[in-house]
Amino acid sequence: MSGQEHPMRTGESWEAFLRRYRLRDIRDDGRDGWVVESASGATYHVAAHMGVDRDSGSYTSRMTCDCPARKTCRHINAVMDMRHAEELAAAQDGDADGMDIIDRTQF
């Protein structure tokens, strides 16, 4: 990731990651997103929206948050960085289910 910082800094604890984003917790909501608890105690819902572009047929994804910010907020950034770190860790552990599916798919 040239020029960018790794989402979970080397040696960074979960608590330090949350402090960096001024959060108390991030929990999977078991449906389509995450419950993000701010350091102030307020909770927000970050949702992932998947779709297919009608013109190109490619998959699209976007995230929304129900906090008062009207743009990409720190809650969305924290969830994206957390997910990225999880994916990197899974790839390093050899857990590449997504790639396995692609490898087994015939075009």
Backbone atoms as SQL, in Angstrom:
CREATE TABLE atoms (id INTEGER PRIMARY KEY, chain TEXT, resi INTEGER, resn TEXT, atom TEXT, x REAL, y REAL, z REAL);
INSERT INTO atoms VALUES
  (1, 'A', 1, 'MET', 'N', 0.842, -1.175, 0.000),
  (2, 'A', 1, 'MET', 'CA', 0.000, 0.000, 0.000),
  (3, 'A', 1, 'MET', 'C', 0.892, 1.245, 0.000),
  (4, 'A', 2, 'SER', 'N', 1.568, 1.468, -1.072),
  (5, 'A', 2, 'SER', 'CA', 2.515, 2.567, -1.117),
  (6, 'A', 2, 'SER', 'C', 1.830, 3.896, -0.833),
  (7, 'A', 3, 'GLY', 'N', 2.451, 4.668, 0.073),
  (8, 'A', 3, 'GLY', 'CA', 1.927, 5.974, 0.393),
  (9, 'A', 3, 'GLY', 'C', 0.772, 5.965, 1.386),
  (10, 'A', 4, 'GLN', 'N', 0.253, 4.797, 1.717),
  (11, 'A', 4, 'GLN', 'CA', -0.849, 4.708, 2.662),
  (12, 'A', 4, 'GLN', 'C', -0.421, 3.896, 3.866),
  (13, 'A', 5, 'GLU', 'N', -1.041, 4.187, 4.967),
  (14, 'A', 5, 'GLU', 'CA', -0.748, 3.466, 6.187),
  (15, 'A', 5, 'GLU', 'C', -1.619, 2.213, 6.260),
  (16, 'A', 6, 'HIS', 'N', -1.057, 1.151, 6.772),
  (17, 'A', 6, 'HIS', 'CA', -1.807, -0.078, 6.988),
  (18, 'A', 6, 'HIS', 'C', -2.961, 0.224, 7.935),
  (19, 'A', 7, 'PRO', 'N', -4.151, -0.333, 7.689),
  (20, 'A', 7, 'PRO', 'CA', -5.305, -0.028, 8.527),
  (21, 'A', 7, 'PRO', 'C', -5.102, -0.342, 10.003),
  (22, 'A', 8, 'MET', 'N', -4.452, -1.437, 10.320),
  (23, 'A', 8, 'MET', 'CA', -4.090, -1.752, 11.706),
  (24, 'A', 8, 'MET', 'C', -2.577, -1.642, 11.762),
  (25, 'A', 9, 'ARG', 'N', -2.086, -0.632, 12.434),
  (26, 'A', 9, 'ARG', 'CA', -0.653, -0.414, 12.517),
  (27, 'A', 9, 'ARG', 'C', 0.030, -1.615, 13.156),
  (28, 'A', 10, 'THR', 'N', 1.235, -1.900, 12.734),
  (29, 'A', 10, 'THR', 'CA', 1.987, -3.027, 13.267),
  (30, 'A', 10, 'THR', 'C', 2.042, -2.937, 14.788),
  (31, 'A', 11, 'GLY', 'N', 1.610, -3.999, 15.430),
  (32, 'A', 11, 'GLY', 'CA', 1.635, -4.056, 16.880),
  (33, 'A', 11, 'GLY', 'C', 0.509, -3.299, 17.558),
  (34, 'A', 12, 'GLU', 'N', -0.391, -2.720, 16.776),
  (35, 'A', 12, 'GLU', 'CA', -1.487, -1.940, 17.353),
  (36, 'A', 12, 'GLU', 'C', -2.545, -2.875, 17.929),
  (37, 'A', 13, 'SER', 'N', -2.961, -2.601, 19.137),
  (38, 'A', 13, 'SER', 'CA', -4.020, -3.406, 19.761),
  (39, 'A', 13, 'SER', 'C', -5.379, -2.939, 19.258),
  (40, 'A', 14, 'TRP', 'N', -6.397, -3.767, 19.496),
  (41, 'A', 14, 'TRP', 'CA', -7.766, -3.411, 19.139),
  (42, 'A', 14, 'TRP', 'C', -8.174, -2.133, 19.861),
  (43, 'A', 15, 'GLU', 'N', -7.803, -2.012, 21.130),
  (44, 'A', 15, 'GLU', 'CA', -8.145, -0.822, 21.918),
  (45, 'A', 15, 'GLU', 'C', -7.500, 0.432, 21.325),
  (46, 'A', 16, 'ALA', 'N', -6.248, 0.319, 20.893),
  (47, 'A', 16, 'ALA', 'CA', -5.567, 1.464, 20.290),
  (48, 'A', 16, 'ALA', 'C', -6.218, 1.845, 18.955),
  (49, 'A', 17, 'PHE', 'N', -6.618, 0.837, 18.199),
  (50, 'A', 17, 'PHE', 'CA', -7.321, 1.088, 16.933),
  (51, 'A', 17, 'PHE', 'C', -8.603, 1.870, 17.203),
  (52, 'A', 18, 'LEU', 'N', -9.381, 1.438, 18.190),
  (53, 'A', 18, 'LEU', 'CA', -10.630, 2.131, 18.521),
  (54, 'A', 18, 'LEU', 'C', -10.360, 3.555, 18.998),
  (55, 'A', 19, 'ARG', 'N', -9.342, 3.737, 19.822),
  (56, 'A', 19, 'ARG', 'CA', -8.999, 5.087, 20.302),
  (57, 'A', 19, 'ARG', 'C', -8.635, 6.009, 19.145),
  (58, 'A', 20, 'ARG', 'N', -7.934, 5.460, 18.160),
  (59, 'A', 20, 'ARG', 'CA', -7.520, 6.273, 17.006),
  (60, 'A', 20, 'ARG', 'C', -8.733, 6.862, 16.295),
  (61, 'A', 21, 'TYR', 'N', -9.834, 6.128, 16.282),
  (62, 'A', 21, 'TYR', 'CA', -11.064, 6.599, 15.638),
  (63, 'A', 21, 'TYR', 'C', -12.066, 7.185, 16.639),
  (64, 'A', 22, 'ARG', 'N', -11.663, 7.312, 17.898),
  (65, 'A', 22, 'ARG', 'CA', -12.523, 7.834, 18.961),
  (66, 'A', 22, 'ARG', 'C', -13.803, 6.993, 19.079),
  (67, 'A', 23, 'LEU', 'N', -13.607, 5.678, 19.173),
  (68, 'A', 23, 'LEU', 'CA', -14.718, 4.737, 19.280),
  (69, 'A', 23, 'LEU', 'C', -14.550, 3.859, 20.507),
  (70, 'A', 24, 'ARG', 'N', -15.661, 3.284, 20.956),
  (71, 'A', 24, 'ARG', 'CA', -15.636, 2.289, 22.035),
  (72, 'A', 24, 'ARG', 'C', -15.689, 0.868, 21.493),
  (73, 'A', 25, 'ASP', 'N', -16.443, 0.669, 20.402),
  (74, 'A', 25, 'ASP', 'CA', -16.606, -0.696, 19.899),
  (75, 'A', 25, 'ASP', 'C', -17.146, -0.673, 18.477),
  (76, 'A', 26, 'ILE', 'N', -16.876, -1.759, 17.752),
  (77, 'A', 26, 'ILE', 'CA', -17.476, -2.033, 16.448),
  (78, 'A', 26, 'ILE', 'C', -17.953, -3.475, 16.510),
  (79, 'A', 27, 'ARG', 'N', -19.250, -3.689, 16.277),
  (80, 'A', 27, 'ARG', 'CA', -19.824, -5.034, 16.322),
  (81, 'A', 27, 'ARG', 'C', -20.584, -5.318, 15.029),
  (82, 'A', 28, 'ASP', 'N', -20.448, -6.535, 14.541),
  (83, 'A', 28, 'ASP', 'CA', -21.251, -6.981, 13.402),
  (84, 'A', 28, 'ASP', 'C', -22.693, -7.036, 13.850),
  (85, 'A', 29, 'ASP', 'N', -23.602, -6.500, 13.051),
  (86, 'A', 29, 'ASP', 'CA', -25.013, -6.502, 13.450),
  (87, 'A', 29, 'ASP', 'C', -25.727, -7.790, 13.052),
  (88, 'A', 30, 'GLY', 'N', -25.009, -8.707, 12.391),
  (89, 'A', 30, 'GLY', 'CA', -25.596, -9.985, 12.016),
  (90, 'A', 30, 'GLY', 'C', -26.473, -9.912, 10.775),
  (91, 'A', 31, 'ARG', 'N', -26.563, -8.748, 10.153),
  (92, 'A', 31, 'ARG', 'CA', -27.387, -8.592, 8.952),
  (93, 'A', 31, 'ARG', 'C', -26.552, -8.005, 7.825),
  (94, 'A', 32, 'ASP', 'N', -26.584, -6.705, 7.695),
  (95, 'A', 32, 'ASP', 'CA', -25.929, -6.063, 6.562),
  (96, 'A', 32, 'ASP', 'C', -24.916, -5.007, 6.965),
  (97, 'A', 33, 'GLY', 'N', -24.464, -5.042, 8.210),
  (98, 'A', 33, 'GLY', 'CA', -23.550, -3.986, 8.609),
  (99, 'A', 33, 'GLY', 'C', -22.989, -4.149, 10.003),
  (100, 'A', 34, 'TRP', 'N', -22.661, -3.007, 10.597),
  (101, 'A', 34, 'TRP', 'CA', -21.983, -2.978, 11.882),
  (102, 'A', 34, 'TRP', 'C', -22.597, -1.908, 12.771),
  (103, 'A', 35, 'VAL', 'N', -22.593, -2.165, 14.063),
  (104, 'A', 35, 'VAL', 'CA', -22.973, -1.180, 15.057),
  (105, 'A', 35, 'VAL', 'C', -21.677, -0.573, 15.566),
  (106, 'A', 36, 'VAL', 'N', -21.571, 0.739, 15.441),
  (107, 'A', 36, 'VAL', 'CA', -20.356, 1.453, 15.844),
  (108, 'A', 36, 'VAL', 'C', -20.713, 2.319, 17.041),
  (109, 'A', 37, 'GLU', 'N', -20.000, 2.099, 18.149),
  (110, 'A', 37, 'GLU', 'CA', -20.230, 2.888, 19.353),
  (111, 'A', 37, 'GLU', 'C', -19.135, 3.932, 19.472),
  (112, 'A', 38, 'SER', 'N', -19.548, 5.189, 19.466),
  (113, 'A', 38, 'SER', 'CA', -18.628, 6.317, 19.570),
  (114, 'A', 38, 'SER', 'C', -18.115, 6.444, 20.998),
  (115, 'A', 39, 'ALA', 'N', -17.007, 7.145, 21.155),
  (116, 'A', 39, 'ALA', 'CA', -16.455, 7.378, 22.489),
  (117, 'A', 39, 'ALA', 'C', -17.442, 8.139, 23.367),
  (118, 'A', 40, 'SER', 'N', -18.341, 8.889, 22.764),
  (119, 'A', 40, 'SER', 'CA', -19.352, 9.639, 23.518),
  (120, 'A', 40, 'SER', 'C', -20.487, 8.747, 24.012),
  (121, 'A', 41, 'GLY', 'N', -20.540, 7.515, 23.528),
  (122, 'A', 41, 'GLY', 'CA', -21.598, 6.592, 23.905),
  (123, 'A', 41, 'GLY', 'C', -22.700, 6.477, 22.866),
  (124, 'A', 42, 'ALA', 'N', -22.712, 7.365, 21.878),
  (125, 'A', 42, 'ALA', 'CA', -23.714, 7.291, 20.807),
  (126, 'A', 42, 'ALA', 'C', -23.420, 6.079, 19.928),
  (127, 'A', 43, 'THR', 'N', -24.477, 5.439, 19.438),
  (128, 'A', 43, 'THR', 'CA', -24.296, 4.303, 18.539),
  (129, 'A', 43, 'THR', 'C', -24.829, 4.651, 17.161),
  (130, 'A', 44, 'TYR', 'N', -24.129, 4.162, 16.146),
  (131, 'A', 44, 'TYR', 'CA', -24.501, 4.415, 14.759),
  (132, 'A', 44, 'TYR', 'C', -24.452, 3.095, 14.006),
  (133, 'A', 45, 'HIS', 'N', -25.205, 3.034, 12.917),
  (134, 'A', 45, 'HIS', 'CA', -25.233, 1.831, 12.092),
  (135, 'A', 45, 'HIS', 'C', -24.531, 2.128, 10.769),
  (136, 'A', 46, 'VAL', 'N', -23.492, 1.354, 10.487),
  (137, 'A', 46, 'VAL', 'CA', -22.808, 1.432, 9.205),
  (138, 'A', 46, 'VAL', 'C', -23.276, 0.231, 8.399),
  (139, 'A', 47, 'ALA', 'N', -23.837, 0.506, 7.222),
  (140, 'A', 47, 'ALA', 'CA', -24.387, -0.564, 6.383),
  (141, 'A', 47, 'ALA', 'C', -23.601, -0.667, 5.086),
  (142, 'A', 48, 'ALA', 'N', -23.468, -1.893, 4.603),
  (143, 'A', 48, 'ALA', 'CA', -22.836, -2.154, 3.311),
  (144, 'A', 48, 'ALA', 'C', -23.944, -2.423, 2.300),
  (145, 'A', 49, 'HIS', 'N', -23.847, -1.778, 1.169),
  (146, 'A', 49, 'HIS', 'CA', -24.835, -1.931, 0.104),
  (147, 'A', 49, 'HIS', 'C', -24.139, -2.482, -1.131),
  (148, 'A', 50, 'MET', 'N', -24.574, -3.641, -1.566),
  (149, 'A', 50, 'MET', 'CA', -23.988, -4.276, -2.747),
  (150, 'A', 50, 'MET', 'C', -24.992, -4.193, -3.888),
  (151, 'A', 51, 'GLY', 'N', -24.490, -4.089, -5.092),
  (152, 'A', 51, 'GLY', 'CA', -25.370, -4.030, -6.246),
  (153, 'A', 51, 'GLY', 'C', -24.621, -4.402, -7.508),
  (154, 'A', 52, 'VAL', 'N', -25.327, -4.313, -8.611),
  (155, 'A', 52, 'VAL', 'CA', -24.747, -4.588, -9.920),
  (156, 'A', 52, 'VAL', 'C', -25.003, -3.370, -10.796),
  (157, 'A', 53, 'ASP', 'N', -23.948, -2.870, -11.407),
  (158, 'A', 53, 'ASP', 'CA', -24.076, -1.736, -12.310),
  (159, 'A', 53, 'ASP', 'C', -24.844, -2.175, -13.549),
  (160, 'A', 54, 'ARG', 'N', -25.899, -1.436, -13.879),
  (161, 'A', 54, 'ARG', 'CA', -26.743, -1.820, -15.023),
  (162, 'A', 54, 'ARG', 'C', -26.005, -1.734, -16.348),
  (163, 'A', 55, 'ASP', 'N', -25.080, -0.806, -16.463),
  (164, 'A', 55, 'ASP', 'CA', -24.385, -0.631, -17.742),
  (165, 'A', 55, 'ASP', 'C', -23.257, -1.636, -17.940),
  (166, 'A', 56, 'SER', 'N', -22.414, -1.794, -16.919),
  (167, 'A', 56, 'SER', 'CA', -21.224, -2.646, -17.085),
  (168, 'A', 56, 'SER', 'C', -21.422, -4.066, -16.574),
  (169, 'A', 57, 'GLY', 'N', -22.409, -4.264, -15.696),
  (170, 'A', 57, 'GLY', 'CA', -22.611, -5.582, -15.108),
  (171, 'A', 57, 'GLY', 'C', -21.654, -5.885, -13.974),
  (172, 'A', 58, 'SER', 'N', -20.824, -4.920, -13.600),
  (173, 'A', 58, 'SER', 'CA', -19.866, -5.154, -12.521),
  (174, 'A', 58, 'SER', 'C', -20.531, -4.920, -11.166),
  (175, 'A', 59, 'TYR', 'N', -19.965, -5.568, -10.152),
  (176, 'A', 59, 'TYR', 'CA', -20.470, -5.395, -8.792),
  (177, 'A', 59, 'TYR', 'C', -20.078, -4.020, -8.271),
  (178, 'A', 60, 'THR', 'N', -20.959, -3.437, -7.513),
  (179, 'A', 60, 'THR', 'CA', -20.667, -2.166, -6.858),
  (180, 'A', 60, 'THR', 'C', -20.909, -2.333, -5.369),
  (181, 'A', 61, 'SER', 'N', -20.222, -1.528, -4.586),
  (182, 'A', 61, 'SER', 'CA', -20.476, -1.533, -3.152),
  (183, 'A', 61, 'SER', 'C', -20.280, -0.124, -2.614),
  (184, 'A', 62, 'ARG', 'N', -21.045, 0.195, -1.616),
  (185, 'A', 62, 'ARG', 'CA', -20.896, 1.468, -0.938),
  (186, 'A', 62, 'ARG', 'C', -21.323, 1.267, 0.502),
  (187, 'A', 63, 'MET', 'N', -20.885, 2.152, 1.349),
  (188, 'A', 63, 'MET', 'CA', -21.238, 2.081, 2.762),
  (189, 'A', 63, 'MET', 'C', -21.926, 3.375, 3.158),
  (190, 'A', 64, 'THR', 'N', -22.889, 3.246, 4.055),
  (191, 'A', 64, 'THR', 'CA', -23.577, 4.410, 4.591),
  (192, 'A', 64, 'THR', 'C', -23.561, 4.333, 6.109),
  (193, 'A', 65, 'CYS', 'N', -23.700, 5.497, 6.732),
  (194, 'A', 65, 'CYS', 'CA', -23.748, 5.587, 8.185),
  (195, 'A', 65, 'CYS', 'C', -24.899, 6.511, 8.544),
  (196, 'A', 66, 'ASP', 'N', -25.590, 6.191, 9.624),
  (197, 'A', 66, 'ASP', 'CA', -26.723, 7.024, 10.022),
  (198, 'A', 66, 'ASP', 'C', -26.339, 8.132, 11.003),
  (199, 'A', 67, 'CYS', 'N', -25.041, 8.461, 11.089),
  (200, 'A', 67, 'CYS', 'CA', -24.615, 9.572, 11.944),
  (201, 'A', 67, 'CYS', 'C', -24.958, 10.896, 11.254),
  (202, 'A', 68, 'PRO', 'N', -24.843, 12.010, 11.968),
  (203, 'A', 68, 'PRO', 'CA', -25.208, 13.302, 11.383),
  (204, 'A', 68, 'PRO', 'C', -24.308, 13.792, 10.239),
  (205, 'A', 69, 'ALA', 'N', -23.118, 13.228, 10.094),
  (206, 'A', 69, 'ALA', 'CA', -22.223, 13.665, 9.008),
  (207, 'A', 69, 'ALA', 'C', -22.883, 13.389, 7.657),
  (208, 'A', 70, 'ARG', 'N', -22.708, 14.263, 6.717),
  (209, 'A', 70, 'ARG', 'CA', -23.328, 14.099, 5.396),
  (210, 'A', 70, 'ARG', 'C', -22.331, 13.617, 4.345),
  (211, 'A', 71, 'LYS', 'N', -21.277, 12.998, 4.774),
  (212, 'A', 71, 'LYS', 'CA', -20.252, 12.498, 3.862),
  (213, 'A', 71, 'LYS', 'C', -19.635, 11.265, 4.497),
  (214, 'A', 72, 'THR', 'N', -18.577, 10.752, 3.904),
  (215, 'A', 72, 'THR', 'CA', -17.882, 9.626, 4.510),
  (216, 'A', 72, 'THR', 'C', -17.368, 10.067, 5.876),
  (217, 'A', 73, 'CYS', 'N', -17.723, 9.327, 6.897),
  (218, 'A', 73, 'CYS', 'CA', -17.396, 9.709, 8.275),
  (219, 'A', 73, 'CYS', 'C', -16.354, 8.764, 8.866),
  (220, 'A', 74, 'ARG', 'N', -15.911, 9.082, 10.060),
  (221, 'A', 74, 'ARG', 'CA', -14.902, 8.248, 10.725),
  (222, 'A', 74, 'ARG', 'C', -15.451, 6.868, 11.051),
  (223, 'A', 75, 'HIS', 'N', -16.773, 6.730, 11.194),
  (224, 'A', 75, 'HIS', 'CA', -17.375, 5.419, 11.474),
  (225, 'A', 75, 'HIS', 'C', -17.203, 4.498, 10.262),
  (226, 'A', 76, 'ILE', 'N', -17.478, 5.036, 9.072),
  (227, 'A', 76, 'ILE', 'CA', -17.290, 4.253, 7.844),
  (228, 'A', 76, 'ILE', 'C', -15.809, 3.945, 7.654),
  (229, 'A', 77, 'ASN', 'N', -14.950, 4.944, 7.856),
  (230, 'A', 77, 'ASN', 'CA', -13.493, 4.722, 7.696),
  (231, 'A', 77, 'ASN', 'C', -12.997, 3.646, 8.645),
  (232, 'A', 78, 'ALA', 'N', -13.469, 3.651, 9.891),
  (233, 'A', 78, 'ALA', 'CA', -13.041, 2.647, 10.869),
  (234, 'A', 78, 'ALA', 'C', -13.485, 1.255, 10.441),
  (235, 'A', 79, 'VAL', 'N', -14.732, 1.123, 9.988),
  (236, 'A', 79, 'VAL', 'CA', -15.224, -0.196, 9.549),
  (237, 'A', 79, 'VAL', 'C', -14.443, -0.665, 8.329),
  (238, 'A', 80, 'MET', 'N', -14.194, 0.229, 7.379),
  (239, 'A', 80, 'MET', 'CA', -13.433, -0.162, 6.185),
  (240, 'A', 80, 'MET', 'C', -12.017, -0.597, 6.560),
  (241, 'A', 81, 'ASP', 'N', -11.359, 0.144, 7.450),
  (242, 'A', 81, 'ASP', 'CA', -10.008, -0.235, 7.872),
  (243, 'A', 81, 'ASP', 'C', -10.012, -1.550, 8.648),
  (244, 'A', 82, 'MET', 'N', -11.029, -1.756, 9.490),
  (245, 'A', 82, 'MET', 'CA', -11.141, -3.002, 10.244),
  (246, 'A', 82, 'MET', 'C', -11.310, -4.185, 9.283),
  (247, 'A', 83, 'ARG', 'N', -12.219, -4.035, 8.305),
  (248, 'A', 83, 'ARG', 'CA', -12.453, -5.113, 7.339),
  (249, 'A', 83, 'ARG', 'C', -11.196, -5.394, 6.512),
  (250, 'A', 84, 'HIS', 'N', -10.500, -4.338, 6.119),
  (251, 'A', 84, 'HIS', 'CA', -9.279, -4.514, 5.346),
  (252, 'A', 84, 'HIS', 'C', -8.236, -5.282, 6.154),
  (253, 'A', 85, 'ALA', 'N', -8.076, -4.916, 7.422),
  (254, 'A', 85, 'ALA', 'CA', -7.122, -5.609, 8.284),
  (255, 'A', 85, 'ALA', 'C', -7.515, -7.076, 8.455),
  (256, 'A', 86, 'GLU', 'N', -8.822, -7.357, 8.600),
  (257, 'A', 86, 'GLU', 'CA', -9.284, -8.740, 8.718),
  (258, 'A', 86, 'GLU', 'C', -8.979, -9.537, 7.458),
  (259, 'A', 87, 'GLU', 'N', -9.181, -8.918, 6.295),
  (260, 'A', 87, 'GLU', 'CA', -8.906, -9.604, 5.033),
  (261, 'A', 87, 'GLU', 'C', -7.416, -9.872, 4.859),
  (262, 'A', 88, 'LEU', 'N', -6.585, -8.897, 5.234),
  (263, 'A', 88, 'LEU', 'CA', -5.135, -9.099, 5.156),
  (264, 'A', 88, 'LEU', 'C', -4.682, -10.226, 6.084),
  (265, 'A', 89, 'ALA', 'N', -5.238, -10.242, 7.304),
  (266, 'A', 89, 'ALA', 'CA', -4.875, -11.283, 8.270),
  (267, 'A', 89, 'ALA', 'C', -5.312, -12.654, 7.766),
  (268, 'A', 90, 'ALA', 'N', -6.501, -12.732, 7.182),
  (269, 'A', 90, 'ALA', 'CA', -6.995, -14.010, 6.658),
  (270, 'A', 90, 'ALA', 'C', -6.120, -14.491, 5.502),
  (271, 'A', 91, 'ALA', 'N', -5.697, -13.575, 4.650),
  (272, 'A', 91, 'ALA', 'CA', -4.840, -13.949, 3.523),
  (273, 'A', 91, 'ALA', 'C', -3.483, -14.445, 4.018),
  (274, 'A', 92, 'GLN', 'N', -2.948, -13.805, 5.055),
  (275, 'A', 92, 'GLN', 'CA', -1.661, -14.218, 5.607),
  (276, 'A', 92, 'GLN', 'C', -1.769, -15.576, 6.296),
  (277, 'A', 93, 'ASP', 'N', -2.948, -15.892, 6.840),
  (278, 'A', 93, 'ASP', 'CA', -3.165, -17.175, 7.503),
  (279, 'A', 93, 'ASP', 'C', -3.488, -18.282, 6.505),
  (280, 'A', 94, 'GLY', 'N', -3.556, -17.931, 5.227),
  (281, 'A', 94, 'GLY', 'CA', -3.866, -18.931, 4.219),
  (282, 'A', 94, 'GLY', 'C', -5.346, -19.182, 4.056),
  (283, 'A', 95, 'ASP', 'N', -6.182, -18.353, 4.654),
  (284, 'A', 95, 'ASP', 'CA', -7.631, -18.493, 4.536),
  (285, 'A', 95, 'ASP', 'C', -8.095, -17.649, 3.363),
  (286, 'A', 96, 'ALA', 'N', -8.031, -18.218, 2.186),
  (287, 'A', 96, 'ALA', 'CA', -8.375, -17.470, 0.979),
  (288, 'A', 96, 'ALA', 'C', -9.572, -18.115, 0.294),
  (289, 'A', 97, 'ASP', 'N', -10.677, -18.222, 1.000),
  (290, 'A', 97, 'ASP', 'CA', -11.869, -18.859, 0.448),
  (291, 'A', 97, 'ASP', 'C', -12.335, -18.188, -0.835),
  (292, 'A', 98, 'GLY', 'N', -12.299, -16.850, -0.855),
  (293, 'A', 98, 'GLY', 'CA', -12.739, -16.129, -2.042),
  (294, 'A', 98, 'GLY', 'C', -11.918, -16.499, -3.255),
  (295, 'A', 99, 'MET', 'N', -10.623, -16.573, -3.093),
  (296, 'A', 99, 'MET', 'CA', -9.753, -16.944, -4.206),
  (297, 'A', 99, 'MET', 'C', -9.964, -18.389, -4.599),
  (298, 'A', 100, 'ASP', 'N', -10.239, -19.257, -3.640),
  (299, 'A', 100, 'ASP', 'CA', -10.496, -20.657, -3.933),
  (300, 'A', 100, 'ASP', 'C', -11.725, -20.788, -4.824),
  (301, 'A', 101, 'ILE', 'N', -12.748, -20.019, -4.536),
  (302, 'A', 101, 'ILE', 'CA', -13.963, -20.064, -5.356),
  (303, 'A', 101, 'ILE', 'C', -13.661, -19.603, -6.770),
  (304, 'A', 102, 'ILE', 'N', -12.881, -18.535, -6.901),
  (305, 'A', 102, 'ILE', 'CA', -12.514, -18.046, -8.233),
  (306, 'A', 102, 'ILE', 'C', -11.706, -19.104, -8.971),
  (307, 'A', 103, 'ASP', 'N', -10.759, -19.747, -8.275),
  (308, 'A', 103, 'ASP', 'CA', -9.932, -20.756, -8.907),
  (309, 'A', 103, 'ASP', 'C', -10.765, -21.937, -9.411),
  (310, 'A', 104, 'ARG', 'N', -11.830, -22.268, -8.699),
  (311, 'A', 104, 'ARG', 'CA', -12.638, -23.435, -9.076),
  (312, 'A', 104, 'ARG', 'C', -13.706, -23.101, -10.097),
  (313, 'A', 105, 'THR', 'N', -13.894, -21.824, -10.390),
  (314, 'A', 105, 'THR', 'CA', -14.937, -21.419, -11.330),
  (315, 'A', 105, 'THR', 'C', -14.408, -21.445, -12.748),
  (316, 'A', 106, 'GLN', 'N', -15.140, -22.065, -13.617),
  (317, 'A', 106, 'GLN', 'CA', -14.763, -22.115, -15.021),
  (318, 'A', 106, 'GLN', 'C', -15.534, -21.027, -15.774),
  (319, 'A', 107, 'PHE', 'N', -14.822, -20.293, -16.601),
  (320, 'A', 107, 'PHE', 'CA', -15.471, -19.237, -17.388),
  (321, 'A', 107, 'PHE', 'C', -15.748, -19.719, -18.775);
